[in-house]
Amino acid sequence: MILVVRLTPKAREDAVTGIELLFDGAPVLRARVRAIPERGRANAALARLIADWLGVPASSVNVAQGSKSRLKQVSVEGDPDRLTSLIATRLAELASSS
């Protein structure tokens, strides 16, 4: 499964913060990491964050595209139905906590 993520590096905390609509109306997952965007640190932090957020092994998550951009495509290996359900659950938890 590919997740499109808008990443903000150098944030106060590592967190997935919700969904954002791009200028063309496409939805993306919004995430923040404390790591700086040097030598792949922010990308590695994003991969760890997504793995923790979904409760999947870190080895199953990697930044597939956009390594030098704020807009990234993150690949998550696993059953697509299970991952879709997990993402929906996590997003519902975010919405109910705000």
C-alpha positions as CSV (number, residue, x, y, z in Angstrom):
1,M,0.0,0.0,0.0
2,I,1.2,3.5,-0.8
3,L,0.4,6.4,1.5
4,V,0.9,10.0,0.4
5,V,2.2,12.0,3.3
6,R,3.0,15.7,3.7
7,L,5.9,15.8,6.1
8,T,6.9,18.7,8.3
9,P,10.4,18.2,9.7
10,K,11.9,20.0,12.7
11,A,8.6,19.9,14.6
12,R,8.2,19.8,18.4
13,E,7.1,16.1,18.3
14,D,6.8,13.1,16.1
15,A,3.1,12.7,15.2
16,V,0.6,11.9,12.5
17,T,-1.8,14.8,12.8
18,G,-4.6,14.0,10.3
19,I,-5.6,14.5,6.7
20,E,-4.9,17.6,4.6
21,L,-6.3,18.5,1.2
22,L,-3.8,19.6,-1.4
23,F,-4.5,22.5,-3.8
24,D,-6.0,20.0,-6.3
25,G,-8.3,18.5,-3.6
26,A,-6.3,15.3,-3.2
27,P,-6.2,14.1,0.4
28,V,-2.8,13.4,2.1
29,L,-1.8,12.2,5.5
30,R,-0.2,15.0,7.5
31,A,2.8,14.1,9.7
32,R,5.5,15.9,11.7
33,V,8.9,14.7,12.9
34,R,11.5,16.2,15.1
35,A,14.3,15.1,12.8
36,I,16.0,17.6,10.5
37,P,15.9,17.0,6.7
38,E,19.6,16.1,6.4
39,R,21.1,12.8,5.2
40,G,17.7,11.1,5.2
41,R,17.1,11.6,8.9
42,A,13.6,13.0,8.5
43,N,12.7,10.2,6.0
44,A,13.9,7.6,8.5
45,A,11.9,9.2,11.3
46,L,8.8,9.3,9.1
47,A,9.2,5.6,8.3
48,R,9.5,4.8,12.1
49,L,6.5,7.0,12.9
50,I,4.3,5.4,10.3
51,A,5.3,1.9,11.5
52,D,4.6,2.8,15.1
53,W,1.3,4.5,14.2
54,L,0.1,1.5,12.4
55,G,1.7,-1.1,14.7
56,V,3.6,-2.8,11.9
57,P,7.3,-3.8,11.8
58,A,9.6,-0.9,10.8
59,S,11.1,-3.1,8.1
60,S,7.7,-3.0,6.3
61,V,7.7,0.8,5.9
62,N,9.9,2.9,3.6
63,V,9.8,6.2,1.8
64,A,9.4,5.1,-1.8
65,Q,9.3,8.5,-3.5
66,G,9.9,12.1,-2.6
67,S,12.9,11.7,-0.4
68,K,13.8,15.4,-0.9
69,S,10.3,16.8,-1.0
70,R,7.7,17.5,1.7
71,L,5.2,15.4,-0.2
72,K,6.2,11.7,0.0
73,Q,5.0,8.4,-1.0
74,V,5.4,5.9,1.8
75,S,5.2,2.2,1.0
76,V,3.7,-0.1,3.7
77,E,3.9,-3.8,3.2
78,G,1.0,-5.9,4.4
79,D,-2.6,-6.9,3.8
80,P,-4.3,-3.9,2.1
81,D,-7.7,-4.5,3.8
82,R,-6.1,-4.7,7.2
83,L,-4.0,-1.6,6.6
84,T,-7.0,0.3,5.3
85,S,-8.9,-0.6,8.4
86,L,-6.0,0.3,10.7
87,I,-5.6,3.7,9.0
88,A,-9.4,4.4,9.3
89,T,-9.3,3.5,13.0
90,R,-6.2,5.7,13.7
91,L,-7.7,8.7,11.8
92,A,-11.0,8.3,13.7
93,E,-9.0,8.3,17.0
94,L,-7.3,11.5,15.9
95,A,-10.6,13.2,15.0
96,S,-12.2,12.2,18.3
97,S,-9.3,13.6,20.3
98,S,-9.3,17.0,18.7
